[in-house]
Amino acid sequence: MNKKKLLALVLAALMSVSGLTIAFADGTVPAGSAPAAAAMKSSGDAVTVTDAAGLAAALEAGGTVILGSDILMDTRYDISIQKDVVLDLNGYTITKSYGDSNHFIFVIEGGSLTVEDSKGNGRIEATDEEYGYGIQLKGSGSSFELRSGTIQTTQETVEIYNKALNSSVKISGGTLISTKDSVLGVRGSGTAVEITGGEMTSGGQCGVYISGFYGGADSIQFTMTGGKLTHSGGINGAIQLFQNATVTIGGTAEIESTDKAVLVDSNAILNIEGGKLTSSGTDTFSVIRCGDNSTTNISGGTISGRAGIGIASDGAPSINISGGTFYVDRNKTIEIPQLGNPNPSIQITGGYFDGDDISQYFPDQKMPAPEVTVTFSDSDGVLTLTADAFHRLTEARITSYQWYKNGIMLDGETGTTLTVDGYATYSVVVQAEYKNMTSERTVVYDYREAVPEPPDSEESGDREYGDYYGNEKWDEVKKEIAKLIEDEEFGETIEMSATGLPYFPSSVARALKGYDITLEVRKNGVTYKVNGLEIGSIDKIWYEFEELETELLTETPGDEEDSSKPADENKTNPSTGR
């Protein structure tokens, strides 16, 4: 008897007891087996399944699972995914018509499930009108990712269980649809949701429900930088956001609702950095509604609807707007109810408001200052400072520039650029105007020679232009000078012993150019003479360096001052007379 026949008999015996049917890799079924109750075909690391029992077994075993036909689940299958699974719909449809209270198609318990569709038109459907639940994440460390394909349910499409720990959901493509409930129910602790693409459509009370009630602070991080969420029919918005959760909207994300785009409440945080948020309902209170102790930060994006941000009657939110574009009914960027808290914390420092006067929300009732950056350029010896100014309030305008040198106003220098002619402290005052209010900002530019780079201690011992680079003491001095300049610690004194230093490097003097730093080089308790010239104040060394340079570089090294000689026998600095 050959091995294949022996294996077939063994498997047939086993399946007569279990009712499980397994196909060989070549597609044949062992003789004597029951009708295909769990048809699977393996190819390499992938398994192709053609019925519900085979799908259940393959998902629980882990690995890559490929649909080989449409699959109907009209009876109960409790499928628990505890390993890593990639499910390729392969253009086919899984239909779960069976329904029961809180019964999901798949439950991920510590494993991961990635859904993709290599052929197109692949779907997962839960069709029961009352109990058509999709995919649930439970336990600890569970993850789900949708890359392509469609998942459509009547109830929650993807749910993270209340007490789940460290779960993650990623949506980069495909479609999620719930006809009666949320497409995403985001709960648990340590939960991370990242949406970069795909489409989500909800006909429930809200499109995405987010609550960290069962976790501590920052239990949930929800980020949407791409894709589209469409919500219709409900009264709680496209996103309903509760406590211990942070939602960030940015990039190319689109959120549309016939009600509110976002309802943020109960110690939650909403950050809008980009994207589009739209409310199309004519009776809608606002695009964003802020309630009890919530925080909303808007730095970008486009907000369109009847009103921009509405304050709940019992809310005490914090709202900070530094950017973004508002297209709302005139004078309804912020809508505060007649009853309730009349003084929520609202600060506006930037953005576009389509003509609405939002000056009452300026911090301390003062117009914010413009943003100004000054840059330096050197083009063929022409030294130029350029002031680049803008205001975060798009509807504000920059009205004037005024340049100063060492604190003295330069008459006629009122453009965006200034040609400089020497080392000095320059500044520019930029003024802006908004709704008959003005503000200004002053930016200072200290123009000096570039900070010298400390010498490499391993440079050669060649002496070039008066430098003796092989002397480690001088290298350390140069490093110390560079550090003082970098830290802007001027008026300092560097002290060192001249013992063993036959030459004064010209690079040391160059490093000190234009800076208030004194170098005291001492030998035998007296100020060291460099080629017969007393160093004294380093200011004199630099300011007279052009005259001193020839003598410093040409004097015969080693002719150091003999302190025993009379003073008049020592060499005199021709510039100072000393």
Secondary structure, DSSP 8 states (H G I E B T S, - for coil): --HHHHHHHHHHHHHHHH------TTS---TT--S-SS-EEEETTEEEE-SHHHHHHHHHH-EEEEE-S-EEE-S----EE-SEEEEE-TT-EEEE----TT-EEEEEESSEEEEE-SSS--EEEE--TTT-EEEEEESBS-EEEE-SSEEEESS-SEEE-TT-BS-EEEESSSEEEESSS-SEEE-SBSEEEEEEEEEEEE-SS-SEEE--TTS-TT-EEEEEEEEEEEE-S-SS-SEEE-SSEEEEE-TT-EEEESS-SEEE-TT-EEEE-SSEEEE--TT-S-SEEE-TT-EEEESS-EEEES-SEEE-TT---EEEEEEEEEEESTT-SEE--SSS-S--EEEEEEEE-TT---GGGSGGG-----EEEEEEEEETTEEEEEEEEE-SBTT-EEEEEEEEETTEE-TT--SSEEEE-SSEEEEEEEEEEETTEEEEEEEEEEE---------TT--S---TT--TT-HHHHHHHHHHHHHHHTT--SEEEEEE-TT-----HHHHHHTTTS-EEEEEEETTEE-EETTEE--SHHHHHHTHHHHHHHHHHS-TT----TTS-GGGS---TTT--
